[in-house]
Amino acid sequence: MTLKEIKKIVLRNFGNMFLFFAVDVLCKSLRVKIVNSEAVQKLIAEKKNFVVAFWHGSMLLGWFLHRNKNFAALVSKSKDGDLLSNVLLKWNFNVARGSSHIGGKEALDILLKQAAEGYSIAITPDGPTGPIYKMKAGAVITAKKSGIPIILLGIAHSKKKKLKSWDGFEIPGFLSRSVAVYSEPVYINAELSYDETSLKIEECELLLNNLQKKAEDLC
């Protein structure tokens, strides 16, 4: 290994450590109000795993709220995925890495494997490329095929910086007041037809957007 390669590795590791420290300190500074946490606590107390879904632009607090709680995540093998994976591993997520061009079936197989191993699944249903606030099938199909419920999570911050990215990624202000609103568990019947499942995806999308609005109203 050359000196240049060693320097590159050292700088990358330092950058990863600094990113985690900055994100962790920021999230711990937030004054978070959680609405309907009972829905999640009941499942955890009963040792039941579930899918929790929050929008891609709100994922910073979404991931943080589920650290150290037997959660798994699927992260792409991209440069952005490397950064996210580093943070999630330090928050004790079980992280599976998929191809940056991963197909729907491959992604679903990974999520189902994680669920079968007893992990709860945290997922951003409009990721990784949008459209924003449009739910893709992954979260609902995972819940349908695994038999575990899905819980939707709306997140908002009183102070934030919104990036000019496709997802309007939100960086909450230090010491910001934040609100997280959970839905009740939604169970997806395994016998639903394709059309019925598509309708259920639309219903979950509407519910998540309503929760997002409720969180914003409470901030």
C-alpha positions as CSV (number, residue, x, y, z in Angstrom):
1,M,0.0,0.0,0.0
2,T,1.4,3.4,-1.0
3,L,1.6,6.4,1.3
4,K,-1.0,8.2,-0.8
5,E,-3.4,5.3,-0.3
6,I,-2.8,5.3,3.5
7,K,-3.4,9.0,3.7
8,K,-6.7,8.5,1.8
9,I,-7.9,5.8,4.2
10,V,-6.9,7.9,7.3
11,L,-8.7,11.0,5.9
12,R,-11.8,8.9,5.1
13,N,-11.9,7.3,8.5
14,F,-11.4,10.7,10.2
15,G,-14.2,12.2,8.0
16,N,-16.6,9.3,9.0
17,M,-15.8,9.8,12.7
18,F,-16.4,13.5,12.5
19,L,-19.7,13.1,10.6
20,F,-21.0,10.6,13.2
21,F,-20.0,12.9,16.0
22,A,-21.7,15.9,14.4
23,V,-24.9,14.0,13.6
24,D,-25.1,12.3,17.0
25,V,-24.5,15.6,18.9
26,L,-27.1,17.4,16.7
27,C,-29.7,14.8,17.2
28,K,-29.1,14.6,20.9
29,S,-29.6,18.4,21.2
30,L,-33.1,18.2,19.8
31,R,-36.1,18.7,22.1
32,V,-38.2,15.9,20.7
33,K,-41.9,15.5,21.4
34,I,-43.1,12.0,20.5
35,V,-46.8,11.5,19.8
36,N,-48.4,8.0,20.1
37,S,-45.1,6.3,21.2
38,E,-47.4,3.8,22.9
39,A,-48.0,2.1,19.5
40,V,-44.3,1.3,19.2
41,Q,-43.6,0.6,22.8
42,K,-46.4,-2.0,22.9
43,L,-44.9,-3.9,20.0
44,I,-41.4,-3.7,21.5
45,A,-42.7,-4.9,24.9
46,E,-44.4,-7.9,23.2
47,K,-41.1,-8.6,21.4
48,K,-42.8,-8.1,18.0
49,N,-40.8,-6.7,15.1
50,F,-42.4,-4.2,12.6
51,V,-41.6,-1.9,9.7
52,V,-41.3,1.8,10.5
53,A,-41.5,4.2,7.5
54,F,-40.6,7.9,7.3
55,W,-39.9,10.1,4.4
56,H,-36.3,10.3,3.0
57,G,-36.0,14.1,3.7
58,S,-36.8,13.5,7.4
59,M,-34.5,10.5,7.9
60,L,-31.9,12.1,10.2
61,L,-34.3,12.0,13.2
62,G,-36.1,9.0,11.9
63,W,-32.9,6.9,12.1
64,F,-31.8,8.4,15.4
65,L,-35.1,7.6,17.2
66,H,-34.6,3.9,16.4
67,R,-31.0,3.5,17.4
68,N,-30.0,0.7,19.8
69,K,-33.4,-1.0,19.3
70,N,-32.9,-4.1,17.2
71,F,-33.5,-2.3,13.9
72,A,-32.2,-3.2,10.5
73,A,-31.7,-1.1,7.3
74,L,-30.9,-1.6,3.7
75,V,-28.3,0.9,2.4
76,S,-27.0,1.2,-1.1
77,K,-23.4,0.6,-2.1
78,S,-22.9,4.2,-3.1
79,K,-20.7,7.0,-1.6
80,D,-23.7,8.4,0.2
81,G,-24.6,4.9,1.3
82,D,-21.1,4.6,2.8
83,L,-21.6,7.7,4.9
84,L,-25.1,6.6,6.1
85,S,-23.9,3.0,6.8
86,N,-21.1,4.3,9.0
87,V,-23.6,6.3,11.1
88,L,-26.2,3.5,11.3
89,L,-23.6,0.9,12.4
90,K,-22.5,3.2,15.3
91,W,-26.2,3.4,16.2
92,N,-26.3,-0.4,16.3
93,F,-28.4,-1.0,13.3
94,N,-28.0,-4.2,11.4
95,V,-27.0,-2.8,8.0
96,A,-27.3,-4.8,4.8
97,R,-25.6,-3.3,1.7
98,G,-27.2,-3.6,-1.7
99,S,-26.0,-2.6,-5.1
100,S,-26.5,1.1,-6.0
101,H,-28.6,-0.2,-8.9
102,I,-30.4,-2.8,-6.8
103,G,-33.6,-4.2,-8.2
104,G,-36.9,-4.3,-6.5
105,K,-36.9,-8.1,-6.0
106,E,-33.3,-8.2,-4.6
107,A,-34.2,-5.3,-2.2
108,L,-37.3,-7.1,-1.1
109,D,-35.5,-10.3,-0.5
110,I,-33.0,-8.5,1.8
111,L,-35.8,-6.8,3.8
112,L,-37.7,-10.1,4.2
113,K,-34.5,-11.8,5.4
114,Q,-33.9,-9.1,8.0
115,A,-37.5,-9.4,9.2
116,A,-37.3,-13.2,9.4
117,E,-34.2,-12.8,11.6
118,G,-36.3,-10.9,14.1
119,Y,-35.2,-7.4,13.2
120,S,-37.6,-4.4,12.9
121,I,-37.1,-2.6,9.6
122,A,-36.6,1.2,9.2
123,I,-37.2,2.3,5.7
124,T,-37.6,5.6,3.7
125,P,-40.4,4.6,1.2
126,D,-39.7,7.4,-1.2
127,G,-36.0,6.7,-1.4
128,P,-33.5,6.5,-2.8
129,T,-34.4,8.7,-5.7
130,G,-38.0,9.9,-5.3
131,P,-40.4,11.2,-6.3
132,I,-40.7,13.1,-3.0
133,Y,-43.5,12.0,-0.7
134,K,-44.6,9.2,-3.1
135,M,-44.6,5.8,-1.4
136,K,-42.9,2.9,-3.3
137,A,-44.0,-0.6,-2.7
138,G,-41.2,-1.9,-0.5
139,A,-42.4,-1.1,3.0
140,V,-46.0,-2.4,2.3
141,I,-44.8,-5.5,0.5
142,T,-42.3,-6.3,3.3
143,A,-45.1,-6.1,5.8
144,K,-47.5,-8.1,3.7
145,K,-45.1,-11.0,3.0
146,S,-43.5,-11.1,6.5
147,G,-46.8,-10.7,8.4
148,I,-45.4,-7.9,10.6
149,P,-47.2,-4.5,10.9
150,I,-46.1,-1.2,9.4
151,I,-46.0,2.0,11.4
152,L,-45.8,5.4,9.6
153,L,-43.8,8.2,11.2
154,G,-44.2,11.9,10.4
155,I,-41.3,14.2,11.5
156,A,-41.0,18.0,11.7
157,H,-38.6,20.6,13.2
158,S,-39.3,24.1,14.3
159,K,-35.9,25.3,12.9
160,K,-34.2,23.6,10.0
161,K,-32.2,24.0,6.9
162,K,-33.8,22.5,3.8
163,L,-31.3,21.4,1.1
164,K,-32.0,21.8,-2.6
165,S,-32.0,18.0,-3.1
166,W,-34.8,15.9,-4.7
167,D,-36.0,15.0,-1.2
168,G,-35.7,18.5,0.4
169,F,-33.4,16.9,2.9
170,E,-33.9,18.6,6.3
171,I,-31.1,19.4,8.7
172,P,-32.7,20.4,12.0
173,G,-31.3,23.4,13.9
174,F,-29.2,22.8,17.0
175,L,-31.6,22.7,20.0
176,S,-34.6,22.8,17.7
177,R,-38.0,21.7,18.9
178,S,-38.9,18.5,16.9
179,V,-42.1,16.5,16.7
180,A,-42.4,12.8,15.7
181,V,-45.9,11.4,15.2
182,Y,-46.4,7.6,15.0
183,S,-49.4,5.9,13.4
184,E,-51.2,2.9,14.9
185,P,-49.8,-0.4,13.5
186,V,-51.2,-1.2,10.0
187,Y,-51.4,-4.9,9.1
188,I,-51.4,-5.9,5.5
189,N,-53.4,-9.0,4.6
190,A,-51.2,-11.5,2.8
191,E,-54.1,-12.5,0.6
192,L,-54.6,-9.1,-0.9
193,S,-54.6,-8.9,-4.7
194,Y,-52.3,-6.7,-6.7
195,D,-54.9,-4.0,-7.1
196,E,-55.8,-4.2,-3.4
197,T,-52.2,-4.0,-2.4
198,S,-51.7,-0.9,-4.6
199,L,-54.7,0.7,-2.9
200,K,-53.1,-0.1,0.5
201,I,-49.9,1.6,-0.6
202,E,-51.9,4.7,-1.6
203,E,-53.6,4.6,1.8
204,C,-50.3,4.4,3.7
205,E,-48.9,7.3,1.6
206,L,-51.9,9.4,2.5
207,L,-51.6,8.5,6.1
208,L,-47.9,9.3,6.2
209,N,-48.4,12.7,4.6
210,N,-51.2,13.4,7.1
211,L,-48.8,12.5,9.9
212,Q,-46.2,14.8,8.4
213,K,-48.6,17.7,8.4
214,K,-49.7,16.9,12.0
215,A,-46.0,17.0,13.1
216,E,-45.5,20.3,11.3
217,D,-48.7,21.8,12.9
218,L,-47.4,20.7,16.4
219,C,-44.0,22.3,16.0
